[in-house]
Amino acid sequence: MFSHLFENEDGSSFIQHIEYNKNGNPICVIEDCYNSAHNKGKNHGGYLLVCKAHYKGEKGANAIKGGYKAKKKSYCENMDGRLGFECSAEIHDDSMLTVDHIDEDHYNNEDKNLHTLCHNCHNYKTRFYGRVKSYDEMTKIMDKNRKKFK
């Protein structure tokens, strides 16, 4: 077991104890979970501190703050016109919805970076707006569009 010093967004720091498996890979930090930590890949800074299942929220939706699936709403948030039109889809099942990472960074699971869209709206956002360069850029677009529908 090794201890690592990390920094919170507010500048405060905390110590995280990390265990490694026999291959030298970190193990999920969630208590009683011995899965390997999810590898983000060398282009994304190495390993997360949790396994893939905890990251996605599949093992107890509130097990970690980062589980994006736990933040899925039961409606398409484009009902407010954030994409330039108001969604009129009738949602009959959870499978009709997806969680979209506004800044396209699938490792940024902050609440402000996630919104729930139906598949039609998600496809429209990706096709019409393409790959947005930043969260701030997409937020400006969405705020401007919302004003049209107030």
Contacts in CASP RR format, 6 or more apart in sequence:
PFRMAT RR
TARGET T0000
AUTHOR 0000-0000-0000
METHOD contacts of the structure
MODEL  1
MFSHLFENEDGSSFIQHIEYNKNGNPICVIEDCYNSAHNKGKNHGGYLLV
CKAHYKGEKGANAIKGGYKAKKKSYCENMDGRLGFECSAEIHDDSMLTVD
HIDEDHYNNEDKNLHTLCHNCHNYKTRFYGRVKSYDEMTKIMDKNRKKFK
1 17 0 8 1.000
1 18 0 8 1.000
1 19 0 8 1.000
1 20 0 8 1.000
2 17 0 8 1.000
2 18 0 8 1.000
2 19 0 8 1.000
2 20 0 8 1.000
3 15 0 8 1.000
3 16 0 8 1.000
3 17 0 8 1.000
3 18 0 8 1.000
4 15 0 8 1.000
4 16 0 8 1.000
4 18 0 8 1.000
5 13 0 8 1.000
5 14 0 8 1.000
5 15 0 8 1.000
6 13 0 8 1.000
6 14 0 8 1.000
6 15 0 8 1.000
6 16 0 8 1.000
7 13 0 8 1.000
8 14 0 8 1.000
16 29 0 8 1.000
16 49 0 8 1.000
17 29 0 8 1.000
18 26 0 8 1.000
18 27 0 8 1.000
18 29 0 8 1.000
18 49 0 8 1.000
19 26 0 8 1.000
19 27 0 8 1.000
20 26 0 8 1.000
20 27 0 8 1.000
21 27 0 8 1.000
21 36 0 8 1.000
25 36 0 8 1.000
25 37 0 8 1.000
25 39 0 8 1.000
25 47 0 8 1.000
26 36 0 8 1.000
26 37 0 8 1.000
26 47 0 8 1.000
26 49 0 8 1.000
27 33 0 8 1.000
27 34 0 8 1.000
27 35 0 8 1.000
27 36 0 8 1.000
27 37 0 8 1.000
28 34 0 8 1.000
28 35 0 8 1.000
28 36 0 8 1.000
28 37 0 8 1.000
28 49 0 8 1.000
28 50 0 8 1.000
28 51 0 8 1.000
28 54 0 8 1.000
29 37 0 8 1.000
29 49 0 8 1.000
29 50 0 8 1.000
30 50 0 8 1.000
30 51 0 8 1.000
30 54 0 8 1.000
30 59 0 8 1.000
30 63 0 8 1.000
30 64 0 8 1.000
33 50 0 8 1.000
33 51 0 8 1.000
33 54 0 8 1.000
33 59 0 8 1.000
35 51 0 8 1.000
35 52 0 8 1.000
35 53 0 8 1.000
35 54 0 8 1.000
36 51 0 8 1.000
37 47 0 8 1.000
37 48 0 8 1.000
37 49 0 8 1.000
37 50 0 8 1.000
37 51 0 8 1.000
38 47 0 8 1.000
38 48 0 8 1.000
38 50 0 8 1.000
38 51 0 8 1.000
38 52 0 8 1.000
38 55 0 8 1.000
39 46 0 8 1.000
39 47 0 8 1.000
39 48 0 8 1.000
40 46 0 8 1.000
40 47 0 8 1.000
40 48 0 8 1.000
40 107 0 8 1.000
44 107 0 8 1.000
48 55 0 8 1.000
48 107 0 8 1.000
50 64 0 8 1.000
50 66 0 8 1.000
51 59 0 8 1.000
53 59 0 8 1.000
54 60 0 8 1.000
54 63 0 8 1.000
54 64 0 8 1.000
54 67 0 8 1.000
55 64 0 8 1.000
55 66 0 8 1.000
55 67 0 8 1.000
55 68 0 8 1.000
56 67 0 8 1.000
56 68 0 8 1.000
56 69 0 8 1.000
57 63 0 8 1.000
57 64 0 8 1.000
57 66 0 8 1.000
57 67 0 8 1.000
57 68 0 8 1.000
57 69 0 8 1.000
57 70 0 8 1.000
58 69 0 8 1.000
60 70 0 8 1.000
61 67 0 8 1.000
61 69 0 8 1.000
61 70 0 8 1.000
62 70 0 8 1.000
65 109 0 8 1.000
66 109 0 8 1.000
67 109 0 8 1.000
68 99 0 8 1.000
68 101 0 8 1.000
68 109 0 8 1.000
68 114 0 8 1.000
69 99 0 8 1.000
71 99 0 8 1.000
71 109 0 8 1.000
71 111 0 8 1.000
71 114 0 8 1.000
71 116 0 8 1.000
72 94 0 8 1.000
72 97 0 8 1.000
72 98 0 8 1.000
72 99 0 8 1.000
72 116 0 8 1.000
73 97 0 8 1.000
73 116 0 8 1.000
74 91 0 8 1.000
74 94 0 8 1.000
74 97 0 8 1.000
75 91 0 8 1.000
75 97 0 8 1.000
75 116 0 8 1.000
76 87 0 8 1.000
76 89 0 8 1.000
76 91 0 8 1.000
76 97 0 8 1.000
76 116 0 8 1.000
76 117 0 8 1.000
76 118 0 8 1.000
76 121 0 8 1.000
77 115 0 8 1.000
77 116 0 8 1.000
77 117 0 8 1.000
78 85 0 8 1.000
78 86 0 8 1.000
78 87 0 8 1.000
78 117 0 8 1.000
78 118 0 8 1.000
78 121 0 8 1.000
79 86 0 8 1.000
79 87 0 8 1.000
80 86 0 8 1.000
80 146 0 8 1.000
80 149 0 8 1.000
81 87 0 8 1.000
81 145 0 8 1.000
81 146 0 8 1.000
81 148 0 8 1.000
81 149 0 8 1.000
82 115 0 8 1.000
82 142 0 8 1.000
82 145 0 8 1.000
82 146 0 8 1.000
83 121 0 8 1.000
83 124 0 8 1.000
83 125 0 8 1.000
83 128 0 8 1.000
83 129 0 8 1.000
83 142 0 8 1.000
83 145 0 8 1.000
84 145 0 8 1.000
84 148 0 8 1.000
84 149 0 8 1.000
86 149 0 8 1.000
87 117 0 8 1.000
87 118 0 8 1.000
87 120 0 8 1.000
87 121 0 8 1.000
89 96 0 8 1.000
89 118 0 8 1.000
89 120 0 8 1.000
89 121 0 8 1.000
91 97 0 8 1.000
91 118 0 8 1.000
96 118 0 8 1.000
96 119 0 8 1.000
97 116 0 8 1.000
97 117 0 8 1.000
97 118 0 8 1.000
97 119 0 8 1.000
98 116 0 8 1.000
98 117 0 8 1.000
98 118 0 8 1.000
98 119 0 8 1.000
98 122 0 8 1.000
99 114 0 8 1.000
99 115 0 8 1.000
99 116 0 8 1.000
100 114 0 8 1.000
100 115 0 8 1.000
100 116 0 8 1.000
100 117 0 8 1.000
100 122 0 8 1.000
100 125 0 8 1.000
101 108 0 8 1.000
101 109 0 8 1.000
101 113 0 8 1.000
101 114 0 8 1.000
102 112 0 8 1.000
102 113 0 8 1.000
102 114 0 8 1.000
102 115 0 8 1.000
102 132 0 8 1.000
102 135 0 8 1.000
102 138 0 8 1.000
102 139 0 8 1.000
103 113 0 8 1.000
103 132 0 8 1.000
103 134 0 8 1.000
103 135 0 8 1.000
103 138 0 8 1.000
104 131 0 8 1.000
104 132 0 8 1.000
105 113 0 8 1.000
108 135 0 8 1.000
112 135 0 8 1.000
113 135 0 8 1.000
117 125 0 8 1.000
129 138 0 8 1.000
129 141 0 8 1.000
132 138 0 8 1.000
132 141 0 8 1.000
END
